[in-house]
Amino acid sequence: MKILISGAGVAGLACARELGVRGHDVTLVEQAPGLRLTGTPIDIRGAAIEAVAAMGLLPEIRRRRVRMSERTWFVDSAGEPVARMPMAAVSDSADDIELLREDLIRILADALPAATAPATPPATAPATAPATAPTIRFGDAIVAISEEPDGVDIRFVSGLAGRYDLVLGADGQHSAVRRLVFGPDGDHLRHLGVYFALADHPAEADSEGPNSLYNVPRRMAGLFRYGGRAVAVFQFRSERLDFDHRDLDAQKRILADAFAGFRSWRIPELLDAARADPAFYLTAASQVHLPAWHRGRVALVGDAGYCPAFLSGRGTSLALLGARFLAEELDRRGPGPDPAPGHSEAFARYEARLRPHVTRAQDRVHGGRDRMLPESWGDIAARNKALRALDTPDRL
Ligand SMILES: Cc1cc2nc3c(=O)[nH]c(=O)nc-3n(C[C@H](O)[C@H](O)[C@H](O)COP(=O)(O)OP(=O)(O)OC[C@H]3O[C@@H](n4cnc5c(N)ncnc54)[C@H](O)[C@@H]3O)c2cc1C
């Protein structure tokens, strides 16, 4: 089938890989000029570990494993460790794999099938279609989707147009495909009252030390070091803010305003790093809730359809699992002379398999917010005390 995927993040690349190896003719459009490699380490958990194993990616993912959360401390204003990240509360099991988002994106991109069409056709028809190399187009995005009885007509920002059998929206929390096909963000995005920001801090790249998180009421600033780089991270509680997701200066101002008046620990220095970073990233902790993730020939995968919010630590796992389930279901053959099942049934089975995983992930988000962003100085002290009581003495 001729399949268009919007978004080359975790979900989009995983879909392109899984559909390409099954012989589908895949085009991937990504609005950024290249792969977006920023991001703190992410987690692969539970059933998603089986999914990446089935995709043949587990050995490389394990090789790239980091243990950042285990090296993370809450610190006081003098930088002294006061409590440690509770691993039992943030992980599902000891099998969880933490790795740099950048590494996962590269692993998925490297795993895209290359053109493998044989020079001469085989004498007998192969049991499965040969893998097909996806086409990736950067700096382009869908502007219009029109479903016809035998395909979907697409117009792109670039002026290009095309007809596809299926369209997959893997374009993240603020999915354009979702907006165009399922309606405005306001109908589906649930803001959880928290924002997250991330900026490179090159001046600290060669420094040593644990990863530090520092709280003031309703806010957290931190410094993480991994893979030879350092990043400043921020979280803060806030009502929903309206801003243009393409306006970086506006986003940097939002962060500066959120921390205005707080100058303890390294907050001013970390804000300076944010101001200087051209790849600064700000996002809301929002969940996406939709009664169905497919309509006609269009389906959503990853954050676009069922973002659990970064506070859950499960968005990447759902994206990988969703891509795998979707590809398997589109590929499933029934009995009979014309066994290819319709896309509607395949989309429905994809959703039925994944829904319980999504519900569990979305339900588990609130503990993360209360732990990371206590409301008052008293709550911060109480959180630290409770974490110390949980920790083993040799780790304190
Ligand atoms: C730059 C970046 C940094 C991140 N950092 C973190 C982090 O530090 N911690 C964390 O927990 N999660 C982070 N995330 C989110 C995390 O990667 C996802 O929650 C999770 O992996 C699910 O992946 P996804 O593919 O559904 O969404 P995403 O990883 O968000 O990927 C969506 C992709 O779609 C592209 N896109 C968006 N709109 C369009 C459009 N209209 N047309 C075409 N392409 C479009 C985006 O540029 C992006 O490449 C980050 C995401 C990005 C994009």
The ligand as an SDF file (V2000), in Angstrom:
LIG
                    3D

 53 58  0  0  0  0  0  0  0  0999 V2000
   12.6000   17.8350   19.9310 C   0  0  0  0  0  0  0  0  0  0  0  0
   11.8840   16.9630   20.9080 C   0  0  0  0  0  0  0  0  0  0  0  0
   12.3900   16.8100   22.1990 C   0  0  0  0  0  0  0  0  0  0  0  0
   11.7260   16.0010   23.1120 C   0  0  0  0  0  0  0  0  0  0  0  0
   12.2290   15.8840   24.3870 N   0  0  0  0  0  0  0  0  0  0  0  0
   11.6030   15.0930   25.2730 C   0  0  0  0  0  0  0  0  0  0  0  0
   12.1210   14.9350   26.6060 C   0  0  0  0  0  0  0  0  0  0  0  0
   13.1250   15.5280   26.9610 O   0  0  0  0  0  0  0  0  0  0  0  0
   11.4560   14.1340   27.4680 N   0  0  0  0  0  0  0  0  0  0  0  0
   10.3210   13.4640   27.0840 C   0  0  0  0  0  0  0  0  0  0  0  0
    9.7410   12.7330   27.8940 O   0  0  0  0  0  0  0  0  0  0  0  0
    9.8140   13.5860   25.8300 N   0  0  0  0  0  0  0  0  0  0  0  0
   10.4200   14.3820   24.9260 C   0  0  0  0  0  0  0  0  0  0  0  0
    9.9020   14.5220   23.6690 N   0  0  0  0  0  0  0  0  0  0  0  0
    8.6580   13.8260   23.3290 C   0  0  0  0  0  0  0  0  0  0  0  0
    8.8670   12.3300   23.1100 C   0  0  0  0  0  0  0  0  0  0  0  0
    9.8310   12.1140   22.1150 O   0  0  0  0  0  0  0  0  0  0  0  0
    7.5270   11.7570   22.6990 C   0  0  0  0  0  0  0  0  0  0  0  0
    6.5920   11.9920   23.7480 O   0  0  0  0  0  0  0  0  0  0  0  0
    7.5190   10.2420   22.4910 C   0  0  0  0  0  0  0  0  0  0  0  0
    8.7490    9.7490   22.0520 O   0  0  0  0  0  0  0  0  0  0  0  0
    6.4440    9.8680   21.4560 C   0  0  0  0  0  0  0  0  0  0  0  0
    6.9430   10.1760   20.1750 O   0  0  0  0  0  0  0  0  0  0  0  0
    6.1080   10.7460   18.9510 P   0  0  0  0  0  0  0  0  0  0  0  0
    6.8510   10.3030   17.7380 O   0  0  0  0  0  0  0  0  0  0  0  0
    4.6830   10.3980   19.0740 O   0  0  0  0  0  0  0  0  0  0  0  0
    6.2040   12.3320   19.0870 O   0  0  0  0  0  0  0  0  0  0  0  0
    7.4670   13.2850   18.9060 P   0  0  0  0  0  0  0  0  0  0  0  0
    8.7110   12.6290   19.3770 O   0  0  0  0  0  0  0  0  0  0  0  0
    7.0830   14.5930   19.4790 O   0  0  0  0  0  0  0  0  0  0  0  0
    7.6340   13.4200   17.3040 O   0  0  0  0  0  0  0  0  0  0  0  0
    6.7360   14.1400   16.4880 C   0  0  0  0  0  0  0  0  0  0  0  0
    7.4720   14.5440   15.2130 C   0  0  0  0  0  0  0  0  0  0  0  0
    6.5290   15.1520   14.3310 O   0  0  0  0  0  0  0  0  0  0  0  0
    7.0780   16.3460   13.8100 C   0  0  0  0  0  0  0  0  0  0  0  0
    5.9590   17.2340   13.4650 N   0  0  0  0  0  0  0  0  0  0  0  0
    5.2100   17.9920   14.2870 C   0  0  0  0  0  0  0  0  0  0  0  0
    4.2530   18.6230   13.5780 N   0  0  0  0  0  0  0  0  0  0  0  0
    4.4120   18.2450   12.2950 C   0  0  0  0  0  0  0  0  0  0  0  0
    3.7150   18.5460   11.0900 C   0  0  0  0  0  0  0  0  0  0  0  0
    2.6650   19.3670   11.0700 N   0  0  0  0  0  0  0  0  0  0  0  0
    4.1310   17.9650    9.9320 N   0  0  0  0  0  0  0  0  0  0  0  0
    5.2220   17.1200    9.9300 C   0  0  0  0  0  0  0  0  0  0  0  0
    5.9260   16.8240   11.0390 N   0  0  0  0  0  0  0  0  0  0  0  0
    5.5070   17.3550   12.2040 C   0  0  0  0  0  0  0  0  0  0  0  0
    7.9590   16.8840   14.9330 C   0  0  0  0  0  0  0  0  0  0  0  0
    8.9300   17.7900   14.4540 O   0  0  0  0  0  0  0  0  0  0  0  0
    8.5730   15.5780   15.4480 C   0  0  0  0  0  0  0  0  0  0  0  0
    9.7210   15.2120   14.7330 O   0  0  0  0  0  0  0  0  0  0  0  0
   10.5290   15.3210   22.7270 C   0  0  0  0  0  0  0  0  0  0  0  0
   10.0270   15.4680   21.4210 C   0  0  0  0  0  0  0  0  0  0  0  0
   10.6920   16.2820   20.5100 C   0  0  0  0  0  0  0  0  0  0  0  0
   10.1250   16.4300   19.1130 C   0  0  0  0  0  0  0  0  0  0  0  0
  1  2  1  0
  2  3  1  0
  2 52  2  0
  3  4  2  0
  4  5  1  0
  4 50  1  0
  5  6  2  0
  6  7  1  0
  6 13  1  0
  7  8  2  0
  7  9  1  0
  9 10  1  0
 10 11  2  0
 10 12  1  0
 12 13  2  0
 13 14  1  0
 14 15  1  0
 14 50  1  0
 15 16  1  0
 16 17  1  0
 16 18  1  0
 18 19  1  0
 18 20  1  0
 20 21  1  0
 20 22  1  0
 22 23  1  0
 23 24  1  0
 24 25  2  0
 24 26  1  0
 24 27  1  0
 27 28  1  0
 28 29  2  0
 28 30  1  0
 28 31  1  0
 31 32  1  0
 32 33  1  0
 33 34  1  0
 33 48  1  0
 34 35  1  0
 35 36  1  0
 35 46  1  0
 36 37  1  0
 36 45  1  0
 37 38  2  0
 38 39  1  0
 39 40  1  0
 39 45  2  0
 40 41  1  0
 40 42  2  0
 42 43  1  0
 43 44  2  0
 44 45  1  0
 46 47  1  0
 46 48  1  0
 48 49  1  0
 50 51  2  0
 51 52  1  0
 52 53  1  0
M  END
$$$$
